[in-house]
Amino acid sequence: MDWVRACKEPKRSRVEASSHFGYSGPFNEVVVMGNLAVRLQALNKKLEWDGEKMEIKNIGDNEEIRVVTTDKFTVIEGDPKFDTQYTTINAKQASKEYIKHNYRKGWELS
């Protein structure tokens, strides 16, 4: 509600919200980088982040990662059986998709 209050106050007497975008924007970037580090850990390297371009600088064009496509688990006569299927994808393209994923078509003003 602090943020809503700051939006509604007149500009000349507005008190900045405690959760302003100058704080939450960089914080969100850190969370995204952590998510990327987990998803790309199969590369076995430190990822170099370029904050201006919002991309990882040190992934080669031909580097690939394995991702799970199906993961089945069954128990047959008390013995657990795992059936995990993988596919390989281009790591650079995957990282770009993970960073700038579109969940749906955006809104348009008419």
C-alpha positions as CSV (number, residue, x, y, z in Angstrom):
1,M,0.0,0.0,0.0
2,D,3.0,2.2,0.4
3,W,3.6,2.2,-3.3
4,V,-0.1,2.9,-4.0
5,R,0.1,5.8,-1.6
6,A,3.1,7.3,-3.4
7,C,1.3,7.0,-6.7
8,K,-1.7,8.9,-5.4
9,E,0.0,11.7,-3.6
10,P,0.6,15.1,-5.4
11,K,4.0,15.2,-7.0
12,R,5.2,18.3,-5.0
13,S,4.5,16.6,-1.6
14,R,5.1,13.0,-2.5
15,V,7.3,10.9,-0.2
16,E,9.2,8.2,-2.1
17,A,7.9,4.6,-1.5
18,S,10.2,2.3,0.5
19,S,9.9,-0.2,-2.4
20,H,10.6,2.1,-5.3
21,F,11.7,0.8,-8.7
22,G,15.3,2.0,-8.1
23,Y,15.5,-0.7,-5.4
24,S,13.2,-3.4,-6.8
25,G,14.6,-3.3,-10.4
26,P,18.2,-4.2,-9.5
27,F,16.9,-6.7,-7.0
28,N,14.8,-8.4,-9.7
29,E,17.9,-8.5,-11.9
30,V,19.8,-10.4,-9.2
31,V,17.0,-12.9,-8.9
32,V,17.0,-13.5,-12.7
33,M,20.7,-14.0,-12.7
34,G,20.4,-16.6,-9.9
35,N,17.7,-18.4,-11.9
36,L,20.0,-18.4,-15.0
37,A,23.0,-19.7,-13.0
38,V,20.9,-22.7,-11.9
39,R,19.5,-23.4,-15.3
40,L,22.9,-23.1,-17.0
41,Q,25.0,-24.8,-14.3
42,A,25.8,-27.7,-16.8
43,L,28.1,-25.3,-18.6
44,N,30.4,-25.6,-15.5
45,K,31.7,-22.0,-15.7
46,K,31.2,-18.6,-14.0
47,L,28.7,-16.6,-16.0
48,E,29.7,-13.1,-16.9
49,W,26.7,-10.8,-16.8
50,D,26.4,-7.6,-18.9
51,G,23.8,-5.5,-17.1
52,E,23.5,-2.9,-19.9
53,K,22.6,-5.5,-22.6
54,M,20.9,-7.8,-20.2
55,E,22.8,-10.9,-21.4
56,I,25.5,-13.3,-20.5
57,K,28.7,-12.5,-22.2
58,N,30.7,-15.7,-22.1
59,I,28.5,-18.4,-23.6
60,G,29.8,-19.6,-27.0
61,D,27.6,-19.9,-30.0
62,N,27.9,-23.7,-30.1
63,E,27.6,-24.5,-26.4
64,E,24.7,-26.8,-25.5
65,I,22.9,-27.8,-22.3
66,R,20.8,-30.9,-21.6
67,V,17.3,-30.3,-20.4
68,V,14.7,-32.9,-19.2
69,T,11.8,-33.5,-21.5
70,T,10.1,-36.3,-19.6
71,D,10.7,-37.7,-16.2
72,K,8.9,-40.9,-15.2
73,F,9.1,-42.8,-12.0
74,T,7.6,-46.2,-11.3
75,V,7.9,-48.9,-8.7
76,I,8.0,-52.4,-10.0
77,E,7.9,-55.1,-7.3
78,G,9.3,-52.7,-4.7
79,D,12.2,-51.6,-7.0
80,P,12.1,-48.0,-8.1
81,K,12.6,-47.4,-11.8
82,F,13.5,-44.0,-13.3
83,D,13.0,-43.1,-16.9
84,T,14.3,-39.6,-17.6
85,Q,14.5,-38.4,-21.2
86,Y,16.8,-35.5,-22.2
87,T,17.3,-33.3,-25.2
88,T,20.1,-30.8,-25.9
89,I,19.5,-27.2,-26.7
90,N,21.7,-24.2,-27.6
91,A,22.8,-22.6,-24.3
92,K,23.1,-19.0,-25.8
93,Q,19.6,-19.1,-27.3
94,A,18.2,-20.7,-24.1
95,S,19.7,-18.0,-22.0
96,K,18.1,-15.2,-24.1
97,E,14.7,-16.9,-23.9
98,Y,15.0,-17.3,-20.2
99,I,15.8,-13.6,-19.7
100,K,13.2,-12.2,-22.1
101,H,10.4,-14.8,-22.1
102,N,7.0,-13.6,-23.4
103,Y,4.2,-15.5,-21.7
104,R,1.5,-14.0,-23.8
105,K,0.9,-11.3,-26.4
106,G,1.2,-7.8,-24.8
107,W,-1.6,-5.3,-24.3
108,E,-2.3,-2.7,-27.0
109,L,-4.0,0.7,-26.7
110,S,-6.7,1.3,-29.2
